[in-house]
Amino acid sequence: MNNLISYKEFEDYPQFENREEAVKWLKGKYGKDFFFFSESNYNKEPIYCYIYVLNREIYNRMQEYKNRTKSDFFPSWDPETKGFTSSFQEILIWDDDKVQVQSPAM
């Protein structure tokens, strides 16, 4: 089990030149629990979403649930889906030097 990336930890990240450098450094730091998830665009600029798995057991249950229900959505009030959203943390990376950790711990 991994801890939520804190704001302090995020502030201590080095300055990156580009996405490739950021991904290499983050992969070295977080290992197999850090991986590419999706790509989207904001203001015609690509944004790459990576996942940092905090709790592998719950994250795997979430993936099984999503596969079984054929949906990326799940009710947070359902006991079967309890803890799904807290089993991972998103890290957004742009092609330039921008990196954003979603919901860092204080």
mmCIF file of the C-alpha atoms, coordinates in Angstrom:
data_MODEL
# 
_entry.id   MODEL 
# 
loop_
_atom_site.group_PDB 
_atom_site.id 
_atom_site.type_symbol 
_atom_site.label_atom_id 
_atom_site.label_alt_id 
_atom_site.label_comp_id 
_atom_site.label_asym_id 
_atom_site.label_entity_id 
_atom_site.label_seq_id 
_atom_site.pdbx_PDB_ins_code 
_atom_site.Cartn_x 
_atom_site.Cartn_y 
_atom_site.Cartn_z 
_atom_site.occupancy 
_atom_site.B_iso_or_equiv 
_atom_site.pdbx_formal_charge 
_atom_site.auth_seq_id 
_atom_site.auth_comp_id 
_atom_site.auth_asym_id 
_atom_site.auth_atom_id 
_atom_site.pdbx_PDB_model_num 
ATOM 1   C CA . MET A 1 1   ? 0.000   0.000  0.000   1.00 0.00 ? 1   MET A CA 1 
ATOM 2   C CA . ASN A 1 2   ? 1.273   3.474  -0.912  1.00 0.00 ? 2   ASN A CA 1 
ATOM 3   C CA . ASN A 1 3   ? 0.628   6.840  0.687   1.00 0.00 ? 3   ASN A CA 1 
ATOM 4   C CA . LEU A 1 4   ? -1.167  9.655  -1.076  1.00 0.00 ? 4   LEU A CA 1 
ATOM 5   C CA . ILE A 1 5   ? 1.374   12.002 -2.652  1.00 0.00 ? 5   ILE A CA 1 
ATOM 6   C CA . SER A 1 6   ? 1.553   15.039 -0.415  1.00 0.00 ? 6   SER A CA 1 
ATOM 7   C CA . TYR A 1 7   ? 1.739   18.652 -1.468  1.00 0.00 ? 7   TYR A CA 1 
ATOM 8   C CA . LYS A 1 8   ? 5.227   18.809 0.120   1.00 0.00 ? 8   LYS A CA 1 
ATOM 9   C CA . GLU A 1 9   ? 6.384   15.760 -1.847  1.00 0.00 ? 9   GLU A CA 1 
ATOM 10  C CA . PHE A 1 10  ? 4.992   17.275 -5.053  1.00 0.00 ? 10  PHE A CA 1 
ATOM 11  C CA . GLU A 1 11  ? 6.743   20.595 -4.328  1.00 0.00 ? 11  GLU A CA 1 
ATOM 12  C CA . ASP A 1 12  ? 10.037  18.681 -4.049  1.00 0.00 ? 12  ASP A CA 1 
ATOM 13  C CA . TYR A 1 13  ? 9.754   17.236 -7.561  1.00 0.00 ? 13  TYR A CA 1 
ATOM 14  C CA . PRO A 1 14  ? 12.538  18.484 -9.836  1.00 0.00 ? 14  PRO A CA 1 
ATOM 15  C CA . GLN A 1 15  ? 11.795  20.851 -12.716 1.00 0.00 ? 15  GLN A CA 1 
ATOM 16  C CA . PHE A 1 16  ? 11.212  18.787 -15.862 1.00 0.00 ? 16  PHE A CA 1 
ATOM 17  C CA . GLU A 1 17  ? 12.094  19.787 -19.420 1.00 0.00 ? 17  GLU A CA 1 
ATOM 18  C CA . ASN A 1 18  ? 9.324   17.740 -21.064 1.00 0.00 ? 18  ASN A CA 1 
ATOM 19  C CA . ARG A 1 19  ? 6.808   14.935 -20.576 1.00 0.00 ? 19  ARG A CA 1 
ATOM 20  C CA . GLU A 1 20  ? 9.287   12.163 -21.334 1.00 0.00 ? 20  GLU A CA 1 
ATOM 21  C CA . GLU A 1 21  ? 11.640  13.366 -18.613 1.00 0.00 ? 21  GLU A CA 1 
ATOM 22  C CA . ALA A 1 22  ? 8.787   13.664 -16.111 1.00 0.00 ? 22  ALA A CA 1 
ATOM 23  C CA . VAL A 1 23  ? 7.477   10.178 -16.894 1.00 0.00 ? 23  VAL A CA 1 
ATOM 24  C CA . LYS A 1 24  ? 10.948  8.634  -16.579 1.00 0.00 ? 24  LYS A CA 1 
ATOM 25  C CA . TRP A 1 25  ? 11.542  10.295 -13.204 1.00 0.00 ? 25  TRP A CA 1 
ATOM 26  C CA . LEU A 1 26  ? 8.068   9.430  -11.853 1.00 0.00 ? 26  LEU A CA 1 
ATOM 27  C CA . LYS A 1 27  ? 8.362   5.828  -13.072 1.00 0.00 ? 27  LYS A CA 1 
ATOM 28  C CA . GLY A 1 28  ? 11.705  5.578  -11.278 1.00 0.00 ? 28  GLY A CA 1 
ATOM 29  C CA . LYS A 1 29  ? 10.170  6.967  -8.096  1.00 0.00 ? 29  LYS A CA 1 
ATOM 30  C CA . TYR A 1 30  ? 6.852   5.071  -8.045  1.00 0.00 ? 30  TYR A CA 1 
ATOM 31  C CA . GLY A 1 31  ? 7.695   1.940  -10.066 1.00 0.00 ? 31  GLY A CA 1 
ATOM 32  C CA . LYS A 1 32  ? 4.955   -0.404 -11.276 1.00 0.00 ? 32  LYS A CA 1 
ATOM 33  C CA . ASP A 1 33  ? 2.313   1.569  -9.393  1.00 0.00 ? 33  ASP A CA 1 
ATOM 34  C CA . PHE A 1 34  ? 2.712   4.468  -11.857 1.00 0.00 ? 34  PHE A CA 1 
ATOM 35  C CA . PHE A 1 35  ? 1.386   4.016  -15.392 1.00 0.00 ? 35  PHE A CA 1 
ATOM 36  C CA . PHE A 1 36  ? -0.268  5.773  -18.338 1.00 0.00 ? 36  PHE A CA 1 
ATOM 37  C CA . PHE A 1 37  ? -4.070  5.898  -18.249 1.00 0.00 ? 37  PHE A CA 1 
ATOM 38  C CA . SER A 1 38  ? -5.438  8.272  -20.882 1.00 0.00 ? 38  SER A CA 1 
ATOM 39  C CA . GLU A 1 39  ? -4.864  11.273 -23.109 1.00 0.00 ? 39  GLU A CA 1 
ATOM 40  C CA . SER A 1 40  ? -7.186  14.238 -23.534 1.00 0.00 ? 40  SER A CA 1 
ATOM 41  C CA . ASN A 1 41  ? -7.007  17.843 -24.709 1.00 0.00 ? 41  ASN A CA 1 
ATOM 42  C CA . TYR A 1 42  ? -7.454  21.144 -22.939 1.00 0.00 ? 42  TYR A CA 1 
ATOM 43  C CA . ASN A 1 43  ? -7.326  24.355 -24.996 1.00 0.00 ? 43  ASN A CA 1 
ATOM 44  C CA . LYS A 1 44  ? -6.035  22.259 -27.916 1.00 0.00 ? 44  LYS A CA 1 
ATOM 45  C CA . GLU A 1 45  ? -3.113  21.115 -25.782 1.00 0.00 ? 45  GLU A CA 1 
ATOM 46  C CA . PRO A 1 46  ? -2.660  17.389 -25.032 1.00 0.00 ? 46  PRO A CA 1 
ATOM 47  C CA . ILE A 1 47  ? -2.783  16.317 -21.397 1.00 0.00 ? 47  ILE A CA 1 
ATOM 48  C CA . TYR A 1 48  ? -1.633  12.867 -20.345 1.00 0.00 ? 48  TYR A CA 1 
ATOM 49  C CA . CYS A 1 49  ? -3.234  11.262 -17.314 1.00 0.00 ? 49  CYS A CA 1 
ATOM 50  C CA . TYR A 1 50  ? -1.153  8.796  -15.338 1.00 0.00 ? 50  TYR A CA 1 
ATOM 51  C CA . ILE A 1 51  ? -2.324  6.694  -12.420 1.00 0.00 ? 51  ILE A CA 1 
ATOM 52  C CA . TYR A 1 52  ? -0.451  6.158  -9.179  1.00 0.00 ? 52  TYR A CA 1 
ATOM 53  C CA . VAL A 1 53  ? -1.981  3.147  -7.421  1.00 0.00 ? 53  VAL A CA 1 
ATOM 54  C CA . LEU A 1 54  ? -2.284  3.582  -3.674  1.00 0.00 ? 54  LEU A CA 1 
ATOM 55  C CA . ASN A 1 55  ? -4.037  0.307  -2.842  1.00 0.00 ? 55  ASN A CA 1 
ATOM 56  C CA . ARG A 1 56  ? -3.508  -2.439 -5.437  1.00 0.00 ? 56  ARG A CA 1 
ATOM 57  C CA . GLU A 1 57  ? -6.137  -4.812 -4.013  1.00 0.00 ? 57  GLU A CA 1 
ATOM 58  C CA . ILE A 1 58  ? -8.937  -2.227 -4.127  1.00 0.00 ? 58  ILE A CA 1 
ATOM 59  C CA . TYR A 1 59  ? -7.740  -0.833 -7.467  1.00 0.00 ? 59  TYR A CA 1 
ATOM 60  C CA . ASN A 1 60  ? -7.898  -4.337 -8.988  1.00 0.00 ? 60  ASN A CA 1 
ATOM 61  C CA . ARG A 1 61  ? -11.417 -4.811 -7.566  1.00 0.00 ? 61  ARG A CA 1 
ATOM 62  C CA . MET A 1 62  ? -12.401 -1.527 -9.216  1.00 0.00 ? 62  MET A CA 1 
ATOM 63  C CA . GLN A 1 63  ? -11.040 -2.716 -12.576 1.00 0.00 ? 63  GLN A CA 1 
ATOM 64  C CA . GLU A 1 64  ? -12.926 -6.012 -12.241 1.00 0.00 ? 64  GLU A CA 1 
ATOM 65  C CA . TYR A 1 65  ? -16.123 -4.103 -11.383 1.00 0.00 ? 65  TYR A CA 1 
ATOM 66  C CA . LYS A 1 66  ? -15.699 -1.806 -14.391 1.00 0.00 ? 66  LYS A CA 1 
ATOM 67  C CA . ASN A 1 67  ? -15.092 -4.785 -16.696 1.00 0.00 ? 67  ASN A CA 1 
ATOM 68  C CA . ARG A 1 68  ? -18.075 -6.691 -15.303 1.00 0.00 ? 68  ARG A CA 1 
ATOM 69  C CA . THR A 1 69  ? -20.475 -3.730 -15.540 1.00 0.00 ? 69  THR A CA 1 
ATOM 70  C CA . LYS A 1 70  ? -18.991 -2.430 -18.822 1.00 0.00 ? 70  LYS A CA 1 
ATOM 71  C CA . SER A 1 71  ? -18.938 1.054  -17.295 1.00 0.00 ? 71  SER A CA 1 
ATOM 72  C CA . ASP A 1 72  ? -16.367 3.502  -15.963 1.00 0.00 ? 72  ASP A CA 1 
ATOM 73  C CA . PHE A 1 73  ? -18.937 4.822  -13.501 1.00 0.00 ? 73  PHE A CA 1 
ATOM 74  C CA . PHE A 1 74  ? -19.777 3.355  -10.135 1.00 0.00 ? 74  PHE A CA 1 
ATOM 75  C CA . PRO A 1 75  ? -21.987 4.483  -7.255  1.00 0.00 ? 75  PRO A CA 1 
ATOM 76  C CA . SER A 1 76  ? -19.894 5.664  -4.310  1.00 0.00 ? 76  SER A CA 1 
ATOM 77  C CA . TRP A 1 77  ? -22.652 4.704  -1.849  1.00 0.00 ? 77  TRP A CA 1 
ATOM 78  C CA . ASP A 1 78  ? -22.645 1.032  -2.908  1.00 0.00 ? 78  ASP A CA 1 
ATOM 79  C CA . PRO A 1 79  ? -20.748 -1.174 -0.393  1.00 0.00 ? 79  PRO A CA 1 
ATOM 80  C CA . GLU A 1 80  ? -19.271 -3.118 -3.328  1.00 0.00 ? 80  GLU A CA 1 
ATOM 81  C CA . THR A 1 81  ? -17.550 0.018  -4.648  1.00 0.00 ? 81  THR A CA 1 
ATOM 82  C CA . LYS A 1 82  ? -16.383 1.398  -1.293  1.00 0.00 ? 82  LYS A CA 1 
ATOM 83  C CA . GLY A 1 83  ? -12.853 2.787  -1.471  1.00 0.00 ? 83  GLY A CA 1 
ATOM 84  C CA . PHE A 1 84  ? -12.563 2.710  -5.257  1.00 0.00 ? 84  PHE A CA 1 
ATOM 85  C CA . THR A 1 85  ? -11.849 6.416  -5.677  1.00 0.00 ? 85  THR A CA 1 
ATOM 86  C CA . SER A 1 86  ? -9.266  6.454  -2.889  1.00 0.00 ? 86  SER A CA 1 
ATOM 87  C CA . SER A 1 87  ? -7.330  3.498  -4.336  1.00 0.00 ? 87  SER A CA 1 
ATOM 88  C CA . PHE A 1 88  ? -5.417  5.690  -6.791  1.00 0.00 ? 88  PHE A CA 1 
ATOM 89  C CA . GLN A 1 89  ? -4.204  9.217  -7.456  1.00 0.00 ? 89  GLN A CA 1 
ATOM 90  C CA . GLU A 1 90  ? -4.067  10.914 -10.853 1.00 0.00 ? 90  GLU A CA 1 
ATOM 91  C CA . ILE A 1 91  ? -0.997  12.746 -12.099 1.00 0.00 ? 91  ILE A CA 1 
ATOM 92  C CA . LEU A 1 92  ? -1.491  15.002 -15.120 1.00 0.00 ? 92  LEU A CA 1 
ATOM 93  C CA . ILE A 1 93  ? 1.466   15.717 -17.391 1.00 0.00 ? 93  ILE A CA 1 
ATOM 94  C CA . TRP A 1 94  ? 1.713   18.146 -20.307 1.00 0.00 ? 94  TRP A CA 1 
ATOM 95  C CA . ASP A 1 95  ? 4.194   17.991 -23.197 1.00 0.00 ? 95  ASP A CA 1 
ATOM 96  C CA . ASP A 1 96  ? 6.143   20.902 -21.747 1.00 0.00 ? 96  ASP A CA 1 
ATOM 97  C CA . ASP A 1 97  ? 7.346   21.009 -18.132 1.00 0.00 ? 97  ASP A CA 1 
ATOM 98  C CA . LYS A 1 98  ? 3.946   21.021 -16.367 1.00 0.00 ? 98  LYS A CA 1 
ATOM 99  C CA . VAL A 1 99  ? 3.035   18.274 -13.895 1.00 0.00 ? 99  VAL A CA 1 
ATOM 100 C CA . GLN A 1 100 ? -0.008  18.347 -11.641 1.00 0.00 ? 100 GLN A CA 1 
ATOM 101 C CA . VAL A 1 101 ? -0.751  15.882 -8.852  1.00 0.00 ? 101 VAL A CA 1 
ATOM 102 C CA . GLN A 1 102 ? -4.502  15.653 -8.291  1.00 0.00 ? 102 GLN A CA 1 
ATOM 103 C CA . SER A 1 103 ? -5.741  15.997 -4.696  1.00 0.00 ? 103 SER A CA 1 
ATOM 104 C CA . PRO A 1 104 ? -2.386  15.970 -2.895  1.00 0.00 ? 104 PRO A CA 1 
ATOM 105 C CA . ALA A 1 105 ? -2.393  15.280 0.829   1.00 0.00 ? 105 ALA A CA 1 
ATOM 106 C CA . MET A 1 106 ? -1.728  18.301 2.997   1.00 0.00 ? 106 MET A CA 1 
# 
